[in-house]
Amino acid sequence: MIRLLNPFNFFRKSPKNEKKATRIYALIVKQSRNPIFYDHYGVADTIEGRLDLLMLHAFLLFQRYKTDDPLFRDLSQSVYDVMIKDIDLSMREQGIGDTGVSIRIKKITESLHGRINSYQQGLKDGLESPTLKNALKRNLYHKMDPTNENLGQICQYMHDCAYQLSNINSDQLQQGVVEFADIPASFEIEKDKS
């Protein structure tokens, strides 16, 4: 289980690794905003869909940092803090008041922790297991009706990302190197042999 992260630490004035964490968070945002997810993978191009993709990519990175924990505990927390601050600011820019932001941030942190647990189990169970597909249906596609192809694409992508991130050594990770997998625009899922 990923032990993540104190959701109230984002009120600290200057978290460790803040510049590096901001750079890493920008990479997470860039990857999660790739139009392929919306145009080809069936993710809703809405605030909720974008937030769900952001959480999915944050999970993938936190999962990688966990393998070298405690080396990356502070960096994980700093990336998390930067992400929560950005979400907080985005909501305020939409005109949501202090109380509304506070309630929504609490809900988002709870959602992220739930997703981390279910995605972690899904990746552990392997590509052919329905665990990850069910977690994605419930979370990433919660108001949509994804095709088997969409679910296969995202599952394969997550496994590819986990593999890609696992090949980044600890020294590179300490320098802020983050490389997600390529996102293929087309994908063929294996046909049932029944």
Secondary structure as UniProt FT lines:
FT   TURN            7..8
FT   HELIX           9..11
FT   TURN            16..17
FT   HELIX           18..32
FT   HELIX           35..39
FT   HELIX           47..67
FT   TURN            68..72
FT   HELIX           73..93
FT   TURN            94..95
FT   HELIX           98..125
FT   TURN            127..128
FT   HELIX           130..138
FT   TURN            139..143
FT   HELIX           148..166
FT   HELIX           170..174
FT   TURN            175..176
//
